[in-house]
C-alpha cells in the first residue's frame, strides 16, 4: 500500500515525479485548477468582504472523484503544484476538496524537476501559504469585478460580446497610443554622404562626419552640395587613427519576459508557444537510459538570480570546454531588473549545464530542442568572461570636410563564443574590417554617394516589444503576458499584420469609452501600483480585502456615472461592393485577429466569409494567365497564390515583384532578412538590394 498521495497539475509532471518517488507514492494530476468563480454570474459578494463563490469547474468531476478515491487509500497528502501564486491557489482548493487541514505540512515546492530537487522538497514540506493564496484570490476577484461590471455596460451601450479587462485594456491602449504616434509623425529629411575608399588594394567605406572637425547634420540637398563643393579638387588623407580596447559583458540569464522576447527574435515563437514549450521542458523529457528529467527550472519568474551550485557546475563545464580564461575572476551575479521584481525563483536556466543541447537532441522535438538550446546557451554565456573588442576609428580629411570610418575586431571572444543577445532593430555583431592606416596616408576614392533619407516613425509593437513594455511599466506579471496577448486578439481589439499589432476600430472605440468613463483602469501608474499592492498581499504586508475595498469604492461610483451618461453607440459595418455568392446579399468588412475579412451581411442566417485578396500586379509565372494575389493562411501568415486557383495551384511564401531579372528575365522575389530587403531571382543567382 502506498504511503502518500502526491497531486500535481499535469500528467507529464506526474510521470516525471512518479519515477523519482517510487512505489510508495501515488502521483496524480489535477489537470490545473479544479475550482473557480462561476462564468454565469459575478460570483463575488462585494458587501461581504468580497467573499468569492467558488464552484467546481465543469468537466472536473471525474478528476476529483479519482483524487478522492486515491485519498482514501493513503494517510498523507502532498500538494505539489507549481511554485507560484496560481500553484498555491490550486493546492488550497485541492486541500478544501480532500479535507486536508490548512495547518498540515502538505505543500511541497521545487524550482526544478530533478531527482535531487524533488527528494529534497519532500524532506521539508510546509503549510499552504495563505498570503500567496490571498494574492491570487485578490487578483482573480479584481479582474472579475472589472470584467463583469464593465463588460455588460459595453454590451448594453455598444455591442454584445465586448469585454474589458484590467491588464488587457492597458495593453490595447499602449498599442493605440503607438498607432497615434505613427499617424501624427512628421518625417524629417536628412542626407548622408558615403565615400568608397581604397587603402592600397583594400576597399572600405567612410561616412561624412563634419566640417573642420565639428559634427554637421545634412538636412537638405543644398547642404550636400555645399559639402561636395568644399571637397572639390582635394585629396582624401588620413587625419587621425584612434585605437582602443573595449569590454563587453554577457546578458543576464532569462526571466519570463526576456525569454519570450528572445524566442520571438531568434526562433520566431509567439509568446504563448514559448510558454507552452518551456512548460514541457520544465515538466520533463524522457532521455532514454537517464529516464524522464526536467530540463529547465521554473519558467515563470522575474528573477535573474542563480544558485551557487548551478554557478559552480557552469564554471566546471566552461573550464573543461573552453579553458580557464573563459571564466570570470568571480561568479557573475545579476541584480534585479526592476524594483518590483518578486525574486521568488531563480532565473530560467538548464537544470544541469552538463546536458549540452546536442547531446540530448534526439530525445526532443524540434521546438523543444531550439528553446532548450536558447536557454542553455544564454545561461552558460551569463557565467563566462567578458568579450574584448579592438575598435578602430579613422578620421579622413578632404579639404575642410571630415569623413569617419569605424571598424572592430574581436580580440578575445569570451561569452560571445557561445551566445550573443538578439535585438529588435535587426543589427548584428559582425566584425567590421578596416585596413591598417596611419596619419598622413593618402587614400584613393572610388565613389562618393550622397543619399536622401527621411526619419521613420516609431515601430509598431511586436509581441516581444509589447511584453518588454508591459514589464518596464510594471503592468502584469510573468504569468500574465502570454494570456493577455492572446485575449486582446481574440476579442478583436487588435490584429497582427506582418507580426506587428495594429488596433482595430472596435478596439479604439472601447478604449475611447474606457478613457472617458474609467480613466484609472487605463492609467499605467495606477495599474502598476495595483500590481505592487498585490505583491504586498503576497508577502503578507497588506490585507487583500483592504486592497479590493480601496479599489472598489471609487470604481463603483464610476460605474454609476457611466450607466447614466454613456450614450448608446451603434457600430455600422462597412459595406463592400461584392455580393455573397451564397445568398446574394452584400458582403461587409469585418476585423479578425489577423486583419480584415469579408462576411455576409445576412449573418447569422448566412455565415459565408471570404478573405480580402490583394492583387500585387504580377502575372502568375506558372500558368501565365492568372494574377498573383496576397492571401493569408488560417494561422494568419501571408502567402501569394494564383487567382485562378484551383485551376492553377501556384503558391509562394516570398512576395513576387514586377521587375524581371536583369540577367535572365525571369521572376524575382523579395527576400526579407534582419539586414534589409533584397530582390532575388527565382532561376539564376542574381541578387540585388531592394529600392527604398
VENLINHU-V412246 format. One record per run of one state. SS is the DSSP state (H for helix, E for strand, - for the rest). FROM is the first residue (numbers start at 1). TO is the last residue. Records with the same first field share a line. If there is no record, write none. Layout:
SS: FROM-TO / FROM-TO
This chain:
-: 1-3 / 9-10 / 22-24 / 30-34 / 38-43 / 46-50 / 53-53 / 57-60 / 72-75 / 80-84 / 98-106 / 108-114 / 124-125 / 127-129 / 158-165 / 185-188 / 200-201 / 212-213 / 216-220 / 232-235 / 249-253 / 255-255 / 268-270 / 284-284 / 287-287 / 291-291 / 294-295 / 297-307 / 322-323 / 328-347 / 349-349 / 351-356 / 364-365 / 383-383 / 385-386 / 399-400 / 413-413 / 418-431 / 433-441 / 455-462 / 474-480 / 491-493 / 498-499 / 504-504 / 518-518 / 523-523 / 539-543 / 566-574 / 580-585 / 593-594 / 601-608 / 612-613 / 620-626 / 633-637 / 643-650 / 653-655 / 658-667 / 674-675 / 682-686 / 690-692
E: 4-8 / 25-29 / 35-37 / 44-45 / 51-52 / 54-56 / 76-79 / 107-107 / 126-126 / 189-199 / 202-211 / 214-215 / 236-248 / 254-254 / 285-286 / 292-293 / 296-296 / 327-327 / 348-348 / 350-350 / 384-384 / 387-398 / 401-412 / 432-432 / 442-454 / 494-497 / 500-503 / 575-579 / 586-592 / 595-600 / 609-611 / 614-619 / 627-632 / 638-642 / 651-652 / 656-657 / 668-673 / 676-681 / 687-689
H: 11-21 / 61-71 / 85-97 / 115-123 / 130-157 / 166-184 / 221-231 / 256-267 / 271-283 / 288-290 / 308-321 / 324-326 / 357-363 / 366-382 / 414-417 / 463-473 / 481-490 / 505-517 / 519-522 / 524-538 / 544-565
